[in-house]
Amino acid sequence: MKRKSISTAEFMRHFGRYHDEAQKSPILLTKHGRPSVVVMPVELFEKMLGSDDPRRSYAAGEMPDELAAMFNTQLEKDSEEYRTSRDEQDR
């Protein structure tokens, strides 16, 4: 998913609209063309602050379903891209 990026000035001009959008998906705000801050739903922010160490490793079978689904989705995507590139090389 492509991240939405807007200037802080644009965000301030249309605060209500972007506030509503940020409830659904994070918005990257820029200042002088450089990334500055991210506006995101409070639930996502609180989840990010959770006590789980993001570097944690899991034994087989103990990985949370949500994380396993994310890895499986990415693995399927990467596998398909690899197969496609191999097919193109074989031609």
N, C-alpha and C positions, 0 to 999 in steps of 0.2 A: 504494500500500500504506500502510495506517495504521501509524504508529509506535507500538510498545508503550511505555507510560510507567508507571512505578511509583515509589513513594517509596523512599528509601534504607533506611528502617526495614523495609519489606516485603521488599526485596532481601536484607537481612541475615537476616531471620527464615527465609527460604526460599532460602538461597544456592545450594544444590545444584540445585534446580529451575530457578532463573533463570539460573544458570551454564550449564546445558545448553541452555536456550532461546536464550541469547545466542550460542551457538556457531552457531546457524542464522540469527539475525536480530538486529540491534542493539536494545538496550533503553535507553531514556532514563530516567535516575534523577533524581528530584526531591528537593529539600531545602526544607522549609517551603513546598511547593507550587510552587517555581520550578525550572526545568531546571538541573541541576547537572553531571552527567557522562553519558557514553554507554559502555555495555559492549557490545563487539562482538567478532566472531571476529578472531583475530590476523591471518589472511590478509587480511581487509578493511582492517585497520589498516595493515599493511605496504604494501598496494596504495595506500592514501591517502598514505603517506609516500614513494611512488615519486618518481623524479627528474623525471617529466613535469610540466611546468607546466600546471595545469588550465585556464589561459587560452589555451593554445596554439591556433593556428588551423591548419587542414589544407587543402592543395590538393585539388582534386577527384581522387578515386581513392587518396589516401594515408591517409584516415581509417581507423583500426582498425575491423575488422568489428563488434566488440562495441559501440563507440560509435555506429557507423552504424545498427546495429539499434535501439539505444536511441532515437536521433533519429527514425528511421522510425516506430517504435511510437508515440511521442508525437505526431508529425505526423499520423498516421492518426487518432489519438484526437481531436486538436484539429480536424481536418477534419470528422470525423463530428459533433462537437458544433456546429460552425459550420453545417453543412448542416441539422442538426435545428433549430437556432434560426431559420434562414432559412425553413424549411418552416413553423414555428409562426407566424412573422410574416406569411407569405403567406396564412394562413387567415383 
